[in-house]
């Protein structure tokens, strides 16, 4: 079952598109009311949500050496 963070981040990514890194994900989660904890905890939550979305094939990594993602082509083609 997806966490609130995963659901909120997926909604933001689908709405805005583009590339998403830890900081943009933290901002989206904070805007969704999920910005509790210190900066480190927020970044950890955002990275986990990005990994969960990648595992579900909602997003794909843009660069294997960075935590930067974009909406998968499958979903972009059906949007």
ChimeraX commands (.cxc) that place a marker at each C-alpha (Angstrom):
marker #1 position 0.00,0.00,0.00 radius 0.5
marker #1 position 1.37,3.39,-0.98 radius 0.5
marker #1 position 2.18,5.85,1.75 radius 0.5
marker #1 position 0.73,9.34,1.85 radius 0.5
marker #1 position 4.09,10.66,0.72 radius 0.5
marker #1 position 4.16,8.37,-2.33 radius 0.5
marker #1 position 0.59,9.27,-3.26 radius 0.5
marker #1 position 1.19,13.01,-2.84 radius 0.5
marker #1 position 4.43,12.95,-4.80 radius 0.5
marker #1 position 2.89,10.92,-7.62 radius 0.5
marker #1 position 0.06,13.44,-7.87 radius 0.5
marker #1 position 2.55,16.33,-8.09 radius 0.5
marker #1 position 4.74,14.59,-10.66 radius 0.5
marker #1 position 1.75,13.76,-12.85 radius 0.5
marker #1 position 0.44,17.33,-12.56 radius 0.5
marker #1 position 3.69,19.19,-13.23 radius 0.5
marker #1 position 5.89,16.75,-15.16 radius 0.5
marker #1 position 9.54,17.59,-15.64 radius 0.5
marker #1 position 12.41,16.20,-13.62 radius 0.5
marker #1 position 12.27,15.56,-9.90 radius 0.5
marker #1 position 15.13,15.40,-7.44 radius 0.5
marker #1 position 15.20,15.22,-3.66 radius 0.5
marker #1 position 14.74,18.95,-3.13 radius 0.5
marker #1 position 11.82,19.36,-5.53 radius 0.5
marker #1 position 10.22,16.31,-3.94 radius 0.5
marker #1 position 10.68,17.75,-0.44 radius 0.5
marker #1 position 9.00,20.95,-1.60 radius 0.5
marker #1 position 6.07,19.06,-3.14 radius 0.5
marker #1 position 5.59,16.99,0.01 radius 0.5
marker #1 position 5.78,20.10,2.19 radius 0.5
marker #1 position 3.16,21.78,-0.01 radius 0.5
marker #1 position 0.97,18.68,0.45 radius 0.5
marker #1 position 1.20,19.06,4.24 radius 0.5
marker #1 position 3.75,16.29,4.69 radius 0.5
marker #1 position 6.75,18.42,5.64 radius 0.5
marker #1 position 7.08,17.27,9.22 radius 0.5
marker #1 position 10.49,16.53,10.74 radius 0.5
marker #1 position 13.84,18.18,10.26 radius 0.5
marker #1 position 15.44,18.66,6.84 radius 0.5
marker #1 position 17.20,15.29,6.98 radius 0.5
marker #1 position 13.95,13.44,7.73 radius 0.5
marker #1 position 12.15,15.30,4.94 radius 0.5
marker #1 position 14.88,14.42,2.44 radius 0.5
marker #1 position 14.83,10.77,3.53 radius 0.5
marker #1 position 11.03,10.64,3.08 radius 0.5
marker #1 position 11.31,12.25,-0.37 radius 0.5
marker #1 position 14.05,9.87,-1.56 radius 0.5
marker #1 position 12.07,6.86,-0.36 radius 0.5
marker #1 position 8.95,8.09,-2.15 radius 0.5
marker #1 position 10.96,8.54,-5.35 radius 0.5
marker #1 position 12.39,5.02,-5.04 radius 0.5
marker #1 position 8.91,3.60,-4.40 radius 0.5
marker #1 position 7.55,5.39,-7.48 radius 0.5
marker #1 position 10.47,4.06,-9.54 radius 0.5
marker #1 position 9.77,0.52,-8.31 radius 0.5
marker #1 position 6.14,0.98,-9.39 radius 0.5
marker #1 position 7.39,2.24,-12.79 radius 0.5
marker #1 position 5.69,5.59,-12.35 radius 0.5
marker #1 position 9.02,7.40,-12.72 radius 0.5
marker #1 position 12.40,6.48,-14.19 radius 0.5
marker #1 position 15.87,7.70,-13.31 radius 0.5
marker #1 position 17.24,10.31,-15.67 radius 0.5
marker #1 position 20.85,9.61,-14.67 radius 0.5
marker #1 position 21.98,6.43,-12.89 radius 0.5
marker #1 position 24.46,8.46,-10.83 radius 0.5
marker #1 position 21.92,10.91,-9.39 radius 0.5
marker #1 position 18.55,10.78,-7.67 radius 0.5
marker #1 position 16.82,12.61,-10.50 radius 0.5
marker #1 position 13.66,11.14,-11.99 radius 0.5
marker #1 position 10.99,11.91,-14.58 radius 0.5
marker #1 position 7.59,10.46,-15.38 radius 0.5
marker #1 position 7.99,7.18,-17.25 radius 0.5
marker #1 position 7.41,7.20,-21.01 radius 0.5
marker #1 position 4.57,4.70,-20.60 radius 0.5
marker #1 position 2.63,7.12,-18.42 radius 0.5
marker #1 position 3.55,10.22,-20.42 radius 0.5
marker #1 position 2.24,8.60,-23.59 radius 0.5
marker #1 position -1.11,7.92,-21.89 radius 0.5
marker #1 position -1.49,11.27,-20.17 radius 0.5
marker link #1:1,2 radius 0.2
marker link #1:2,3 radius 0.2
marker link #1:3,4 radius 0.2
marker link #1:4,5 radius 0.2
marker link #1:5,6 radius 0.2
marker link #1:6,7 radius 0.2
marker link #1:7,8 radius 0.2
marker link #1:8,9 radius 0.2
marker link #1:9,10 radius 0.2
marker link #1:10,11 radius 0.2
marker link #1:11,12 radius 0.2
marker link #1:12,13 radius 0.2
marker link #1:13,14 radius 0.2
marker link #1:14,15 radius 0.2
marker link #1:15,16 radius 0.2
marker link #1:16,17 radius 0.2
marker link #1:17,18 radius 0.2
marker link #1:18,19 radius 0.2
marker link #1:19,20 radius 0.2
marker link #1:20,21 radius 0.2
marker link #1:21,22 radius 0.2
marker link #1:22,23 radius 0.2
marker link #1:23,24 radius 0.2
marker link #1:24,25 radius 0.2
marker link #1:25,26 radius 0.2
marker link #1:26,27 radius 0.2
marker link #1:27,28 radius 0.2
marker link #1:28,29 radius 0.2
marker link #1:29,30 radius 0.2
marker link #1:30,31 radius 0.2
marker link #1:31,32 radius 0.2
marker link #1:32,33 radius 0.2
marker link #1:33,34 radius 0.2
marker link #1:34,35 radius 0.2
marker link #1:35,36 radius 0.2
marker link #1:36,37 radius 0.2
marker link #1:37,38 radius 0.2
marker link #1:38,39 radius 0.2
marker link #1:39,40 radius 0.2
marker link #1:40,41 radius 0.2
marker link #1:41,42 radius 0.2
marker link #1:42,43 radius 0.2
marker link #1:43,44 radius 0.2
marker link #1:44,45 radius 0.2
marker link #1:45,46 radius 0.2
marker link #1:46,47 radius 0.2
marker link #1:47,48 radius 0.2
marker link #1:48,49 radius 0.2
marker link #1:49,50 radius 0.2
marker link #1:50,51 radius 0.2
marker link #1:51,52 radius 0.2
marker link #1:52,53 radius 0.2
marker link #1:53,54 radius 0.2
marker link #1:54,55 radius 0.2
marker link #1:55,56 radius 0.2
marker link #1:56,57 radius 0.2
marker link #1:57,58 radius 0.2
marker link #1:58,59 radius 0.2
marker link #1:59,60 radius 0.2
marker link #1:60,61 radius 0.2
marker link #1:61,62 radius 0.2
marker link #1:62,63 radius 0.2
marker link #1:63,64 radius 0.2
marker link #1:64,65 radius 0.2
marker link #1:65,66 radius 0.2
marker link #1:66,67 radius 0.2
marker link #1:67,68 radius 0.2
marker link #1:68,69 radius 0.2
marker link #1:69,70 radius 0.2
marker link #1:70,71 radius 0.2
marker link #1:71,72 radius 0.2
marker link #1:72,73 radius 0.2
marker link #1:73,74 radius 0.2
marker link #1:74,75 radius 0.2
marker link #1:75,76 radius 0.2
marker link #1:76,77 radius 0.2
marker link #1:77,78 radius 0.2
marker link #1:78,79 radius 0.2
view
